[in-house]
Amino acid sequence: MPNFTEIDEEFICEHCGKNVPKLHYSCRDHCPYCLYAKHVDKNPGDRLEECHGMLKPIGIETNSKKGYVIIYQCEKCGAIRKNIVAKDDDMNLVIKLSANPLLY
């Protein structure tokens, strides 16, 4: 199991430009407005990834323990990453993503 460093901080989304508030119940790891994230971690919260590309949401999977999980592909290096859907995420975007067949 990779180490988990808890970081919950505000940021400006580099994709949509909106101010993203802290999550307050877990770690904020993506924008709730456009669902994009930034490729900054090797292990959750460590900020050791050198790529720093944008993680584009490409699909959704369901997990019996975690609920909905966003699947990302880095636009710079092509890496696939996953993040749990947050309570304040735009559910219309989550639903739209769930219709995409995953081809990664």
VENBELCOR-V449085 format. One record per residue. N is the residue number from 1. RES is the residue in one small letter. PHI is phi in whole degrees, 0 to 359 (none if undefined). D_CENTER is the distance of its C-alpha to the mean C-alpha in whole Angstrom. Layout:
((N | RES | PHI | D_CENTER) (N | RES | PHI | D_CENTER))
//
This chain:
((1 | m | none | 19) (2 | p | 294 | 17) (3 | n | 296 | 18) (4 | f | 237 | 15) (5 | t | 255 | 16) (6 | e | 281 | 15) (7 | i | 228 | 14) (8 | d | 234 | 13) (9 | e | 224 | 14) (10 | e | 287 | 14) (11 | f | 202 | 13) (12 | i | 263 | 14) (13 | c | 294 | 11) (14 | e | 283 | 13) (15 | h | 267 | 12) (16 | c | 255 | 14) (17 | g | 82 | 16) (18 | k | 278 | 15) (19 | n | 284 | 16) (20 | v | 256 | 13) (21 | p | 282 | 14) (22 | k | 300 | 14) (23 | l | 275 | 13) (24 | h | 75 | 16) (25 | y | 240 | 16) (26 | s | 199 | 13) (27 | c | 263 | 11) (28 | r | 283 | 8) (29 | d | 230 | 5) (30 | h | 199 | 4) (31 | c | 280 | 7) (32 | p | 285 | 9) (33 | y | 270 | 11) (34 | c | 240 | 10) (35 | l | 72 | 6) (36 | y | 289 | 6) (37 | a | 226 | 5) (38 | k | 240 | 8) (39 | h | 280 | 9) (40 | v | 241 | 11) (41 | d | 245 | 11) (42 | k | 273 | 13) (43 | n | 243 | 13) (44 | p | 312 | 11) (45 | g | 84 | 12) (46 | d | 279 | 15) (47 | r | 56 | 14) (48 | l | 260 | 16) (49 | e | 287 | 15) (50 | e | 270 | 17) (51 | c | 300 | 15) (52 | h | 61 | 13) (53 | g | 284 | 12) (54 | m | 275 | 10) (55 | l | 267 | 7) (56 | k | 273 | 8) (57 | p | 291 | 7) (58 | i | 241 | 11) (59 | g | 181 | 11) (60 | i | 228 | 11) (61 | e | 232 | 13) (62 | t | 251 | 15) (63 | n | 227 | 15) (64 | s | 299 | 19) (65 | k | 265 | 17) (66 | k | 256 | 14) (67 | g | 82 | 14) (68 | y | 280 | 12) (69 | v | 232 | 9) (70 | i | 277 | 6) (71 | i | 258 | 8) (72 | y | 242 | 7) (73 | q | 231 | 10) (74 | c | 290 | 11) (75 | e | 287 | 13) (76 | k | 264 | 15) (77 | c | 250 | 16) (78 | g | 86 | 15) (79 | a | 300 | 13) (80 | i | 259 | 11) (81 | r | 226 | 8) (82 | k | 225 | 6) (83 | n | 222 | 5) (84 | i | 289 | 7) (85 | v | 296 | 8) (86 | a | 271 | 9) (87 | k | 300 | 13) (88 | d | 260 | 13) (89 | d | 293 | 10) (90 | d | 293 | 13) (91 | m | 293 | 14) (92 | n | 295 | 16) (93 | l | 291 | 13) (94 | v | 298 | 12) (95 | i | 297 | 15) (96 | k | 299 | 16) (97 | l | 296 | 13) (98 | s | 293 | 15) (99 | a | 277 | 18) (100 | n | 280 | 17) (101 | p | 288 | 18) (102 | l | 276 | 16) (103 | l | 239 | 18) (104 | y | 270 | 17))
//
